[in-house]
Amino acid sequence: MSISQIGRSIAESATLKLNETAAILRAKGEPVIHLGGGEPKTKPPIDALVTASALLNSGEIRYTPADGIPALKQAVIRYMDEFYDRKVQPENIICSGGAKQSIMVALQAILNPQEEVIYPAPYWVSYPEMAKLCGGVGVPVYAEDGTFYPRIQDIEAKLGPYTRAVIINSPNNPTGAMYPEQFIAEIVELCEKRDLYLIMDDIYHRLIFDGRKPINCYKYAKNLDESSKLIVVNGVSKQYAMTGFRIGWAVANKKLIRVMTNIQSHQTSGPSALCQQAAVGALNGVQSSVESLRVTLENNRNVLVERLNTFRGVRVSKPDGTFYCFADFSAYGKSSQKLAQRLLDKVRVLVMPGIEFGLDGYLRISYCGTVKDITEGIERMKWVLDPEAPNELYLGNRKLVRDW
Ligand SMILES: Cc1ncc(COP(=O)(O)O)c(C=O)c1O
């Protein structure tokens, strides 16, 4: 069977494989604790459900414009005004099947084969694969000081004749690090100076802790006219717990949005009419669910970090936002893939191997579930990894005895 070069270049996702194994185990009745996921467990806002239901009941569910329905664009215009103090027009917006599709069509619109897109490491798993899907090259940048906070000089050192774009995701999946305002100012300035596209993946920008406020990248842009290469991406998946609706958007100059729309129109057409209506409901409705989710996540983070600090071999940086913690487990084995597999095999806890995000020896632990799952999951992990703990552990009414 002949498979295309691009098809062959896309690696099997270890994350998906672990997820599948966990799903099979769960279906068999195994007490799997899922600390690997990327979605809040709360319900979507009621306004989202009511708005979508009204359309569903009307039966008028048709194709939508390739760049999104006017009502969603109006809601995004209001969102941009509120959170970015920025007045944009409908032609500056594309609504897509998730922020993921917005980023993908942006890259397809700007990358030529062999051209590079740069992003700080650790990075969201999809960035390198998206670059490959465009025939381009993803270039991760590791902070020389070994932290999760990139430095402008490390990024600048990677810029070359093939660099076309930089992606910044803050707060960050997988580390939870929110980059300092100074860094955002510097990266906006650097990209303008070097005439590079800057994709701000702001999907977690409202899920931040300890009194932090979302950072507005436009504040630091000198060029705010239609030649600006700043692209701001967001969506309803995380902040409104609406992952399954698959609605995200990008805001950029009109010419780029036109090109992105052309690409999207031949890929998927406009996103589902029902889901766009739901997103309109979420964006225009009562906003209390976002704050309630944020507070819950902050509490979950505190519980998780406190428990992780009791391990003898774990090093943790307290996440500033998101619902992920990226902790150094290298004292228990250099291969994060093997470690994650071992935790699933031994005690049915699913966490994500750091290698998927560009850093081996680390595990990404999600805290978007319940406190009960977090505490029980961590207790099981500790039992496997810290040998002085009791020799027995109960998974439900099944007794495990440590045999290593
Ligand atoms: C950093 C980052 N960007 C984008 C996305 C995509 O979100 P969506 O569900 O809107 O496609 C995710 C989802 O996990 C993410 O973690």
The ligand as an SDF file (V2000), in Angstrom:
LIG
                    3D

 16 16  0  0  0  0  0  0  0  0999 V2000
   -3.0700   24.8220   23.4520 C   0  0  0  0  0  0  0  0  0  0  0  0
   -4.3190   24.4090   22.7610 C   0  0  0  0  0  0  0  0  0  0  0  0
   -4.6940   25.0760   21.6710 N   0  0  0  0  0  0  0  0  0  0  0  0
   -5.8000   24.7270   21.0000 C   0  0  0  0  0  0  0  0  0  0  0  0
   -6.5820   23.6670   21.4170 C   0  0  0  0  0  0  0  0  0  0  0  0
   -7.7790   23.2920   20.5750 C   0  0  0  0  0  0  0  0  0  0  0  0
   -8.9770   23.5880   21.1420 O   0  0  0  0  0  0  0  0  0  0  0  0
  -10.3410   23.3190   20.3800 P   0  0  0  0  0  0  0  0  0  0  0  0
  -11.0740   22.3160   21.1790 O   0  0  0  0  0  0  0  0  0  0  0  0
  -11.0360   24.6490   20.3480 O   0  0  0  0  0  0  0  0  0  0  0  0
  -10.0280   22.8430   19.0100 O   0  0  0  0  0  0  0  0  0  0  0  0
   -6.2180   22.9410   22.5480 C   0  0  0  0  0  0  0  0  0  0  0  0
   -6.9900   21.7600   22.9740 C   0  0  0  0  0  0  0  0  0  0  0  0
   -6.5610   20.9150   23.7140 O   0  0  0  0  0  0  0  0  0  0  0  0
   -5.0670   23.3290   23.2510 C   0  0  0  0  0  0  0  0  0  0  0  0
   -4.6700   22.6820   24.3590 O   0  0  0  0  0  0  0  0  0  0  0  0
  1  2  1  0
  2  3  1  0
  2 15  2  0
  3  4  2  0
  4  5  1  0
  5  6  1  0
  5 12  2  0
  6  7  1  0
  7  8  1  0
  8  9  2  0
  8 10  1  0
  8 11  1  0
 12 13  1  0
 12 15  1  0
 13 14  2  0
 15 16  1  0
M  END
$$$$
